Amino acid sequence: MSLLATSDKVHQSQPLEDAFHTFNQVSQHLTESYQQLEQQVVVLSDALAQSNSEKIQHLSDKEALATQLEGLIEAIPGAVIVLDVQQKVVKLNACARSWVDGDVLGLPWDNVQTNYLIPDEQLADQFSLKTGQIVALSTTSLGGQSGSVVLLTDITQQRELHQQLEHKKKTG
């Protein structure tokens, strides 16, 4: 083989070697980039898992608080009636359910009031129940929400004590 033929082969193999070298560099760069991406995926996956764990804990805490508040409302010795923006009954506690015998959910408050509360002739905010109990009515608008809360408090004993005191004053 002549020197000129060998020189041509060396000359031809140089661009091929350069291309392989460039290919290897790009391949190495891609491999490194892929490894960095895998590391970022691991870091982000861990962060997401931590965030999800915190969110689940937060929701669990909120649920426990809601259950506790629900229990407190149920235990209130007065009737708690929640009305929506159209003044329809959307929630009652245990005391309210016992004082208004029947399913009043979804009914307009005016209908419930007419059917279960007998107005006092002297005091506008006091009513008698069919059971004979005397209750004071107060209504509060829900702050950031639409609707209101009606609270009925049993004042039968206070009314009886007041009447006894008035009777003693008159006869005394």
PENORPE-V186111 format. One record per residue. RES is the residue in three letters. PHI is phi in whole degrees, -180 to 180 (NA if undefined). OMEGA is omega in radians with two decimals (none if undefined). Layout:
res: [RES:RES]
phi: [PHI:PHI]
omega: [OMEGA:OMEGA]
This chain:
res: [MET:SER:LEU:LEU:ALA:THR:SER:ASP:LYS:VAL:HIS:GLN:SER:GLN:PRO:LEU:GLU:ASP:ALA:PHE:HIS:THR:PHE:ASN:GLN:VAL:SER:GLN:HIS:LEU:THR:GLU:SER:TYR:GLN:GLN:LEU:GLU:GLN:GLN:VAL:VAL:VAL:LEU:SER:ASP:ALA:LEU:ALA:GLN:SER:ASN:SER:GLU:LYS:ILE:GLN:HIS:LEU:SER:ASP:LYS:GLU:ALA:LEU:ALA:THR:GLN:LEU:GLU:GLY:LEU:ILE:GLU:ALA:ILE:PRO:GLY:ALA:VAL:ILE:VAL:LEU:ASP:VAL:GLN:GLN:LYS:VAL:VAL:LYS:LEU:ASN:ALA:CYS:ALA:ARG:SER:TRP:VAL:ASP:GLY:ASP:VAL:LEU:GLY:LEU:PRO:TRP:ASP:ASN:VAL:GLN:THR:ASN:TYR:LEU:ILE:PRO:ASP:GLU:GLN:LEU:ALA:ASP:GLN:PHE:SER:LEU:LYS:THR:GLY:GLN:ILE:VAL:ALA:LEU:SER:THR:THR:SER:LEU:GLY:GLY:GLN:SER:GLY:SER:VAL:VAL:LEU:LEU:THR:ASP:ILE:THR:GLN:GLN:ARG:GLU:LEU:HIS:GLN:GLN:LEU:GLU:HIS:LYS:LYS:LYS:THR:GLY]
phi: [NA:-84:-65:-68:-66:-65:-64:-66:-65:-66:-65:-73:-75:-63:-63:-68:-64:-63:-66:-63:-63:-62:-60:-64:-64:-62:-62:-63:-62:-63:-62:-64:-63:-64:-65:-64:-62:-61:-64:-64:-62:-63:-61:-67:-63:-63:-63:-66:-62:-63:-62:-63:-63:-64:-65:-63:-64:-62:-65:-64:-63:-64:-64:-65:-66:-62:-65:-64:-64:-60:-64:-64:-64:-63:-86:-59:-75:-114:-84:-113:-126:-100:-114:-85:-63:-89:64:-101:-71:-117:-160:-137:-91:-59:-63:-62:-63:-76:-82:-113:-70:135:-90:-106:-59:88:-82:-64:-58:-58:-66:-62:-61:-65:-80:-121:-116:-96:-63:-82:-71:-98:-120:-69:-99:-120:-140:-108:-94:-62:-78:98:-66:-107:-127:-99:-110:-136:-124:-131:-74:-75:-51:-83:-115:-100:123:-155:-120:-107:-118:-110:-115:-72:-119:-56:-65:-61:-64:-64:-63:-63:-65:-64:-64:-62:-64:-64:-62:-70:-92:-74]
omega: [-3.08:-3.14:3.13:3.11:3.12:3.13:3.11:-3.14:3.13:-3.14:3.14:-3.09:-3.13:3.11:3.11:3.09:3.11:3.13:3.09:3.13:3.11:3.11:3.13:3.11:3.12:3.13:3.11:3.12:3.11:3.12:3.13:3.11:3.13:3.12:3.09:3.10:3.11:3.11:3.10:3.11:3.12:3.14:-3.13:3.09:3.09:3.13:3.12:3.11:3.11:3.13:3.11:3.12:3.11:3.14:3.11:3.11:3.12:3.12:3.10:3.10:3.13:3.13:3.11:3.11:3.11:3.11:3.12:3.12:3.10:3.11:3.11:3.14:3.11:-3.06:-3.14:-3.10:3.05:-3.14:3.08:-3.12:-3.13:3.14:3.08:-3.08:3.11:3.13:3.03:-3.11:3.13:-3.12:3.08:3.03:-3.05:-3.12:3.14:3.13:3.14:-3.12:3.10:-3.07:-3.11:-3.13:-3.10:3.12:3.12:3.13:3.06:-3.12:3.13:3.12:3.14:-3.13:3.14:-3.07:-3.00:-3.09:3.12:-3.06:3.02:-3.09:-3.08:-3.06:-3.04:-3.08:3.12:-3.07:3.00:3.03:3.11:3.12:-3.11:3.11:3.07:-3.10:3.01:-3.10:2.98:-3.12:3.12:3.08:3.09:-3.05:-3.05:-3.09:3.08:-3.11:-3.13:3.11:3.07:3.10:3.06:-3.10:3.13:3.13:-3.11:-3.11:3.12:-3.14:3.13:3.10:3.10:3.12:3.10:3.11:3.10:-3.14:3.10:3.13:-3.11:-3.08:-3.02:none]
